[in-house]
Amino acid sequence: MDWIIEIYKKSFGIVKKNRWLWVFGMVLVATSGASFSGNFQSFGNISSSFNQGSTTNSGAAPDFSIFTTVLSSIMNIFSQVPVSAYATLAISVVIAIILGMIISLVVISWAQGAAIGAINDGYNNKPVTLRSGSLYGIRSFKRVIWLMIVPGLLYFLAIIIPFIISLFVMIALWDSTLGRLIGILIFLIFLFIMILASLAISASIIWAKRITVIEGKGAYQSFKEGWVLVKTHFLKMIALGCSNCVLSCCLGITIAASIGAAIAAGIGLLSVNKQVGMILLATIGIIVLILLLLSLLFGGIYTIFNYTTWNILYRQVRSKK
Amino acid sequence: MMGKVNQPAGFFIRFIGYFIDIALFWTALLLFLFFSGLSTKNLPQLIGSSIVAISIFGILGGFIYYFYLAFTTSRFGATVGKMLVGVIVKNEAGNYLTFKQGLFRYIIGYTVSSLLFGLGFLWIIRDPKKQGWHDMVSGSYVTKTSENRWIIGVLALLFLIAFNSFIGVGIIQSVIENPNAKRDVEEIINQVKDTQPQQLYINPSPQFYPNNY
């Protein structure tokens, strides 16, 4: 496990020294997860406001006659709206979705390429700037997009479809005991292969992205070389991946536990001394607010730290070769 | 703020240029709504033109806006807003940005700069080369083409704000004063009013609705 600690130390040093890397980390965080949480948040707001509205009217018996009348009148008016307006709306939505997907794909792949390239410069003790990192991203974003889409698609075709077939075979053979056993066996074998292949492909993509960005090789070539690297260093990758997961969990639990303990202490103090308790709770509130506002920055730093650990392992593995 | 020609343009002057472009976009939207509002005969047509406006300016607006920024920057070296304040965008070689470089600067660059409450835009203030994060990632430099043009920019921005407000009021008036749309709305209100007694019957309250109801 010493080699993992060594990687963490080096990674921490690189991230601490090169602060422009944090910006790439923030872009990665913002483009990969923020939009989803935002959507759910807004959905939550809508549902809560809807619930609030319903509770304020709960005193009277529900009467839908006005609602029905208004709705039918509005529907009547909307039915008279020219079809061309709806067609324009539908076309606009489709174009917006397609363009949005293309843009987000380009931004994510650019950010990944830029981060990997800039981290590599940092590892080589070269100056890291937004421009130098960005150039890596610009040069490699098409290849990174290929790596983001094609292996996943191949995985789907090569693994998922046979897995679904095996599921059907199991259901078909369910009547007899022997058939049931064979069916379960086939299903379990496919399940094992699916998990293993999923891990191997994900690991290959991790290497392939670094090969294509740092060494400038083609996407397919990088994926092939990545696959070879996975075969020889699979356990190391699993160890680092698990270690990173544990680290993430520990960080999350530590932050949540510290905030929880502080709130509990504040509530406890409130019963003893109201003023001190209030001050403590207000301070905790402000700290939590600052943490929330700067969550993108902290998330970015952690993401880039994670990327750096993989880059360092990649360099170690590559130098051995 | 009032530096020499060909020197890096500062935050304030670029901020005005940025807002002129935004105001121009709003002018286009409001003019569209104004003329479509004037030509509509009834409420369904008004709703139809609003749907078209939302589709073009609301849903596709962002893409059209970025296309406009990239196109004008690659073709003329600056957007209308930047031209008015007298600044120009160039790449590392000292040429105009290409269309692709423009798209990159405005889509990816602006995304980067808008992180952490627009810290990348505010970076222009402290950077010695007056580069924001979007300039850094795209390798662009914004320089002044003439001195004291920011005054024209401020005046243009004020004019656009006043003009947009004027059109905005005009749109509201044209909708309110449209007799057919008014009639359609009144029809809905009347229909709602007609259903009122039914509602009262469903929720009887003895002190308000005596036996003769």
Interface residues (C-beta under 8 A of the other chain):
Chain A: V23 M26 V27 A30 T31 A60 A61 D63 S65 I66 T69 V70 S73 I74 I77 F78 Q80 V81 P82 S84 A85 Y86 T88 L89 I91 S92 V93 I95 A96 L99 I103 V106 V107 W110 A114 T129 L130 R131 G133 S134 I138 L293 L294 L296 L297
Chain B: N42 L43 P44 Q45 I47 G48 S49 I51 V52 I54 S55 I56 I59 L60 F63 F104 I107 I108 T111 V112 L115 L116 F117 G120 W133 M136 V137 S138 G139 D184 E187 I188 Q191 V192 D194 T195 Q196 Q198 Q199 I202 N203
